[in-house]
Amino acid sequence: MPGLAGIITTEHKDDRTPVLHAMTSCMQGGASYASKLLLDRDIGVYVGWNRCDNLFAEQRSSVVDGKDVALVFCGECFIDPQALLRFRRNRHNFWRDARASLIDMYKEYGDKVFEKLNGTFTGVLIDRRKSTAFLFNDRYGLGRIYWSEKGGSIYFASEAKALLQIFPELRAFDDESVAQFLNFGCTLGSRTLFKGVQTLPGGSAWRFEDGRCHKKTYFSPQAWERQEPLSVERFESEFEAVLARAVPQYFQADSKIGISLTAGLDSRALMACRPNTTIEPVTYTFDGPMGHTTDSRLASQVAKITGLEHQVLRLGPDFFSEFASHVDDTVYATDGYFGVTGAHEIYLNRLAGELAPIRLTGNYGGEVLREVSTFKRQELSSVLLNPDIAAMANSVRVPMEQEPPVTFAAFREIPSKLFGSLRAAQSQVAIRCPYIDNEIVALAYRAPRELRTSQAPAADLIRRSNPALAKIPTDMGYLGESRLIVKTLRRFVAKMTCKLDYLSSEGFPPFLSRLNPVADRLASILHIAGSHKYLRYRSWFRRELADYVRDAIANARAQQSPFWNSNFLGRMAEDHIHGRKNYLREINAVVTLAAVDRLLFRGLPTGRSLTTMEKDVRSQAPVLTR
């Protein structure tokens, strides 16, 4: 996963090269990764970034070092080709010329250029004419940057471990952030799990000039909140026009694209807007060890109608036999924001990466367009936590839940609650999510009240754009050819089976654990009929992964963390394995934080100082210096 790290300081004469090497080395995803450096000692900017032998990954992490302006850019930027036309030196291939185009745009628009960017990215721009540098990210903050200030210098990186690598004093949990994590499965705002480390707010363009840091943002969602809602007819017309205009650019690439298909409306709508491309994409669906979910069954029909190859990518036996390694890979790649019950993400996306380096998904369509939300309290057992952390967890409030639903979804929930799964996937493939395109999100604010939770705009778009796709019903019973009474019954059955499937996979909370045998029975019935979910961690922890759970909880107990009631940990694993209680979420929380402690606190080298770090550098990366 390409990423950047750097230092911006007033101490221009110091040699920061060894520190940069140490920061980028711990972010490298394997032998195919190497790092490069860009140093501008006159301004005090030192930037390192990772590159990969994979051509597309290299395009996503590169530098344009001009005489007047230099740019280090990680990620992808989607801008209306017509708006870029006069800036593009190569009109046939935007990706090869994008960085130079952005520099040309900066020279024309100055720091207003960041408002015109669209995508998921991070970057550093150096203007040597003005002795100024900008540290920036996308407006949603999905291009995450961790930062910490030490001795008047700002240290930043795409991954928190890069900061923990050079500052051992940062290798400690922030108690308030842990309380948030235990409550919601994520930290909120700019907080991180690590004491002394924060994240750059979304839409930031921090300007460094004359030894001062001006912490500015170039975008606020209030600009979109002030829009007037449209009528039903006007919104549906605009929705179709915007998707027809925005979506095709996400299918453009020099490399093969993999389309992650589900049985829902959102990926179906993307397929309805798919343009003709030189390189034909491949489609795939993630699934469990055996059988077919509703997703894989219906997605194969969608692919067949569109004439595309489709594969079902499954969790194999090695997922279970090497589960401990998958967990460690997940925790390390996501800096602890995805853990035990997310171990499948890297495994399946690695399979996807073997088919295509780019994965295009319908993720976030429900959150942005229909107010679907997974942001809720985890309701962990009251006896799991020690009294102090329990009191802190109970006091956590989420004031941004009072914001407009689109603001909460796009600018809070997706960059926080859903960040871990995104970062895990990004460690294997480049993720493209058209539903967080600026134009689509802006339009979502203008939905009339009648359509704010409605499936109708997406369903109508599919019917008009590709009637053949509309003949296949979705997992929730929408679309499909049948009479109204049949459609109504199909939707009712789909909703009921989906809820039952959720109970069979997640199980009942501990105080209703006696009902879990009923949930297990439902799971076997639904498995025959075609279930909605393929992730069965609750039952896997009782069977295939029981030994892992015992060992992991025993190791977590041995760490003597101040967060847990040690006596409870002693019986938690056995109560879950024997079916007496459902402690799925508790096991995930305990083992994930224990892995953070083991991998990112104790596992990183200790006792090193910035002045001695050069001794640990085994290879020197190419350096561009002024």
N, C-alpha and C positions, 0 to 999 in steps of 0.2 A: 504494500500500500504506500504509494508515494506520499511524502510529507515533508514539512520544512521545520527548521529550528534556527534560532538566531539570538543575537545580542545586539541591543542598541544602547550605546553608552557615550558618555562625554570623555571617557579616558581613552582617547584615540590612539595613543602610542602603545597600549598594551597589545601583546600578541594573544588573540583569543582563538587561534586556530586549533590548539589541542582541545579546548573546551568544546568547540563545534564538532570535532571528530567524535568526542565522547557522547555528545547529544544525539548525533545522527546514527551512530553505530547501534544503539539500542533500539532504534526504530526500524532497522533493516529487516525485511521479511524473509530473508534467506540468502543463499549463495548468489542468486541472480541480481541482488541489489548492490548498489555502490552509491557513494555519496559524492557530491560536488560542493564547492564552497565559492561564495562571492564575498569579497572583502573590500570595503571602502573605508580605509582608516581615516581619511580626511573628515568624513561625516560621522564616523563611529558606528558604522553598520556592518555587522558580520552575520552572514546568512549561509546556512547549509541546507541541502535538500537531498532527498534520495531519488535515485533513478533506477530503472529496471531494464533488463535486456528485452523485455516485452515491448514491442514498438508502441502499442497504444498507451501502456503505462508511462513510457518515456515522454509521449506527447502531453500527458497530463501533469508532468512535473518537469519544468524546464526553465531556462533563463534566456532573456534577451538583454545583452549587455551592450547598450549603445554608448556613444560618446557622451551624450548629455543625460540620458535617462536609461536606467536599468530596471528590469522587472524579473522577479522570481515569482512564478505562478504555479500553484498546485490545484488541480481540479479541472472542471470544465465550465465554459462560459457559452451560453446560448443567447445570441443577439440577432435581431431581425437582419437577415442578409441585406435587405435594401438599405437599412440604416448604416450598414458597414461598408457599402459598396465603394464609396470614395476613399475609404481608408485602406482597403485591401490591395495589397500588391499582387497577390495571386488570386484571381477571381475564381479559379477552378477548385481550390482546396482551402477551405477556411481553417481547418485544424492546423495545417502546416504554417499558416501565416497569422494565426490568431494573436499571438503574443506581440508581434510587431504592430498589428492593427490596434491593439490596446494602448500601446505606447503612442501611436499617432493620435488616437482619441484623447489621451491624456494631454498631449501638447495643444490640442484644440480646446478642450473643455476644462483643463486643470483638475482640481479635486472633485469637480462635479461629475467626472467620468464614472465614479463608483456607483452613482445612482442609475447608470445605464447598463450595469452588468446584471446578468441573469444566469443563475446556475448555482452550483455548490463548489466553493473554492476558498482558498486562503492565498495570501500573497504579500510580498514586500515590493514597494516601488521606490526607487531612489532617484531623486531629481538633483543632479549634480550642479545644475545651473543656479539653484536656490539653496544648496546645501541642506536639503530637506529629504526626509524619508517618511513613507506611509506604511503602516502595518494594517492590513484590511482583511475582511472576510465577507461572505455572502450575507444578505440581509436577514436570513433566518438563523444564522449561527450554526448551520449544519457542517460547514467547514470550521470545525472547532479549533480554537487556539487556546492553549493553557499558558499562563504567564505568572511570573513572580518577580518582584523588585528586590534587588540586592545592591546595596552600596551605590545607589543612584543609577544603576543600570537595569534595564528591562530584559529579562530572559524569557523567551517564548518558544513554544513548540507545538506541533500538531498532536503530540502524545505526551501525557503527563510524565511518563517514565523518563523522558529526556531530561526533565527538570530534577526528578528524584535522583537521577544518575549522578548529577554534578553537585547536588546539595543534599547530603545525608540528613540534615535537620528537617527537611520537608517530608521525610519518610515517617509520617505519623498521621493517624486518622483525625479529622476534624469532627468532634463529637456532635455538633449541631447538624452537620452534613450527614453523618451516619444516621441520626434520628430521622432526617428526611428520607434517606435511602430505605430505611426499614419501614417507613410509613408508605411510600409510594413506589419504591423500586428505582428511584433516581434522586439526584439532587436538584435543587431549584435555583433558578436565576443564574448568577455567576459563581455560585458555590461549587466546590468539588469535594471529593472524599478526602482530600489531602490538605493538611494544615499549612496555610501560607501560599496555596496555589488557587488561582481563580481562572475563570474562562473569559475570553473576550466577548462582550455582548454582540449579538447579531447586528449586522449593518454597521460595523465599526470601520473607521478610517482614522486611526490614531496618527497624528502628525508629530514628527520629531524634528525640532528646529532650535538652533542656538542653545542646545543642552536642555531643552524643556520638552515635555511630552504633553500634547494637547489631545485629551481623550474625547474625541468627537465621534458621533454617529452620523451617517449620511442618510439614514432612512428610519422613519418611525411608522408603525402601522396606523397611527392616527390619520396619516395622509389618505389611506384607503377607507378608514372608518367614516370619514366625512362624506363619502359618496352617497348619492340618493339611490334608493332601491328602484329597480325597474318593474314594469308590469310583467305579468306571467308570459304574455306573448313576446314581449321584447327580450326578456331574459332568455327564453328558449332559443330565440333567433341568435342572440349574441353568444350563447353557450356553444351552439353548433359552429358559428363562424370563428370563435376564438380557438376552439380545439382543432378545427380544420387548419388554422393558421399556425398554431403553436406546436402541435404534436409531431408533424412530419420532420422537424429539425432534429428531434431526438432519435430518429431512425438513421440519420446521416453519420457515416464514419468510414474510415479507410479499412477498419477491421470488422470482422464478423460480429453481429449483434445477436445475443440470446434474449428471447422474449419470455419472461416468466409468466406463464398463463395460469389463471385460476378459473373457477366456475362463476366468478362474480361479474358485476357490470363493469367495473373499472378497467380491468385488462381487456374486456370485450370492446369497450369504447375505443381504446387505443388501437386495437386491431381494425376497427371500422375506419379509423383515420390514417391507417398505414399507407405511406406512399410507395411507389415503385422505387426500388434501390438497385444499384449495380451489384452489390453483394447480398444475396438472399439470406434473411435471418433464419435462425433455428429457434424452435420453441421447446419449452420443457416445463414440467411441473414437479414440485417436490412431494415426496410421499414416504410412507413408513416402510417397514421391512417387508410387508406382504399385503396383498389385496389392493383394492383401488378405492380411493376416497372419491367423493363427489367432484372435487377439484380435478383430479387426474382423469376421471371418466369423461366429464364434459369438456375439459380443455382439449383433449385429443380430438373431439368432434369439431371444435372451433378451428384447430390447426388443419384438419382435413379439408374443411370448407375453403380455407384460405390457401390451400395447396402447399403448406409448409411442413417440414419435418417436425415431428414431435417425439420427445422422449420423456419417460418417467424416471426421475432421479431419486433413488431410494437410499435409506439408511441401511448399510450392509452389516454383516456380522462383526466387522472390525470396529464399527461405531461403538458397540458394547464392550468388546474385548479390550479396546484401547481408550475407554471412556475417560480415564484419569488424564491422559495426554490431551484429549479434546477439551476438557474443562480448563486445563492450564493454558492451552493455546487461546481459548476464548477470553479468559480473564486477562491475560497478558496483552492481547491485541486491543482490547477495549478499555484498558486501564481500570478494570473492575466494574464497568458499567453493564456488563453482561456476564452471566456466570453459569452455574450448573445447568439450569433449565434452558440455557441458550446454546449448549454445546453442539447442537445439530447445525447451527447456522454456518459455521466455518466449514464443517464437513460437507454439507450440501452445496455451498457456494464454490467449494473447491472442485466438485464435480461439474458445476456449471461453467467454471473457468476453463475446463478442458474442452468444452464445446465452443465457447466464445469469450473473449476478454471483457465484453460489455454485457451487463444485464439490465434490460429495460423492464420496469415493473409498473404495476398499477397501484403501488403502495400510496397511501395517504389520500386517495380519492375520497374515501368515506369520511375521513376526518375533516378535510377542507370543504367538501361540497355538501355533506349531509349530517354534520354534527355528530358523527360516530366518535366515541371516545373510549379509550381503555384506561384513562387516568382515574384511578380510584385507590382508596386505602387498601393495603394488603391484609389488614386485620390479623396480624400475627398473634399467636397465643400469648396471653397476658403473663404467663409464668416463664416465658423464654427469656425476657429481658431483666437485667438487674434494675433495681428501683430507680436509680438516677437516670439511666438512659430511657427507661420506660416513661418517666415523667416528662423528659425532654421530647420524646416521640409523641406523646399525647398532646403536647402544646403546639405542635406544628400546624400552621395554618397556610392555606394557599389563596392569598388575596387575588391572584390573577384569574381565579375561576369566575370572578365577577365581570371579566372582560367580554367583549363580543365573541361569540363562538369561533369565528374564523381566526380572530387574533389569538385566542387561546390555543387553537389547534396548530396553526402554522408557526407561531412565534414562541410558544411555550411547550405544548405537549410533544410535538414532533422532535424538536431539538433536545428535549430532556428525557421524557419517558420512552421514546422510541429510538433514542440515539444509539443505545447499546447494540441492538440488532443491526442497525445500519452500519456501524463501525465494524462489526464482525464480518458482515458481508463484504464491505469495502477492502478487507484484508486479502480478499481473493479475487474480486472482480470490480470493475468500475460500475457503479450503480447510477442509473438514470431514472429519475422520477418526474415525469411530465406534470403530475398534479401539483407540484410546488413551483411550476413555472410562474413567473411574476404576473403574466397576463391572466392566467387561469385563477390564481389566488385573488387578484384584484377584482375580477368579475364575481367571485364567490360572495364578496361583501354586498353585492347589489342584488342578490337573490330576494325575491318577494317572500313574504312570510309563508305563503302557501307552498313554496318549493324548497324551504330551507332544510327539510329532512326528507325530501322526496326523491324517489328513484326515477321519476318521469323524465327529466331532461336527458339523462344518460340513455335511458331505454328508447326514447324517441329519436335521439341521434343515431343509435344503432339501426333502428328500423329504416330511417331515411338514407343513411350512408351505405349500409350493406344489409339489405333485407334477408339475405341467406343466413347471416349471423343471428338475426332476430328469431329465426325458427328454433334455435336451441335454447331451452329454458336455462335460467341461471340456478345457482345453488339454493337461492331463496325463493324460487318459483316465479320469477319475473320472466318476461318474454315468452317465446314458445307459441305455437299455433294451437288454440283450443277455444272452446266456448267460455264465456265469463264465469259460469259456475265451476267449471273445471279449473280455471286459473285461480279462482278464489280458494278452492279446496287445496290446490297444489301449494299455494303460498302458506296456508295454514299448516299443512303437514310439514313443509320445509322448516318453518319457524319452530315448530314443536320438536322435530327431530334434531335441529341444531342446538336447542336448549338442552335436550336430553343428552346429546353427545358431549356438550360442555361439562355437564355433571359427571358423565362417565369418565371423562379424561381428567378433569380437575379434582373431582370428588367433593364431598360435603365438608364443611369446616369441622374442626375437632369436636365441637359439642353436638354435632349431628352424625358423628362417624358411624353410628350403628346402621345408617342408611347406605353406607358405601357398598355392601354386597349387592344391593339393588342396582347401584350405579355400575358395578362390574358386570352384572347380568345384562344390563342395557348395552354395555360396550360390545359384548359378544353378539347380540342381536343386530346392532347397528353395523358391526363389522361385516356381517353377511350382506346386509342391504346396501352398504356403501356409506361409510361414515363421513362426517364433515371434517374431522380432525385426525391427524396422523401422529401427533405428539402425545405419548402416553407416559409421561414421566412418573406420575403417581404410581401406576402399576409397575413400571420398569424399576422404580426404587424398591419395590417389594419383591421383585423376581430377578430379572436379568442383572440389575445393578445393586442388589442387596449387599453384596460384599463390599462394593465401593462405598456405599453409604455408611456402613459400619466403620470402615477404616477412616473415611474422611471426617466423620463426626468425632471419632476417637482422637484423631490428630488435632482437630479444632479445639477439643476439650483440653488437650495437653498444652496448647498455646496460652491458656489461662487469660483469655481476653476479658477485659473489664465489662464488656457489653452483655455477656450471657450469664444466666443462672446455671452454674456448672452441674448442679444436681439434676436439673431438668435435661441437660444434654445427655446425661448418662442413660436416660431411659427413652429419649426421643426417637432414636433410630430404631430400637426394637419395637416400640409401640407402632411405628409406621409400618415396618417390615411385616409384622404379624397382623396388620389390619385393625388394630385396636383403635388407632387414631389416624387422622390424615394430617401429616405434618410436611406436606410438599413444599409450601412456601417457607416454612421455618428452616428446613434442610437447605433449601437454595440460599437463603440469607446467610446462614452460619457458615456454610462451606465456601461461598463466594468471598465473603470478607476474610475468612481464614486464608484463602488462596492469594488475596491481595497482600496480606501481611507476609506470606511466605515468598511470593514471587517478586513483589515490588518494594518491600521494605527490607526483609532479610536476604532476599535472593540477589539484589544488586550489590556490586562491590562496595566495601566499606572502608573508611579510614583514608579516603583520598581527598586531596585538596586541589583547588584549581591550579595551583602552581606546580603540582607534581603530576597532573593528569597526562602530560605528554608521554610519560613513561609507559602508560598503558595503551598507547596508540600503536597498533601493529602495522597499519598501512595508511599511507597519506592519500587523500583524495585530491583530484585536480582542483586547482585554485585559480579563480579569476580575481585579480586584484588591481586596484588603481594605484 
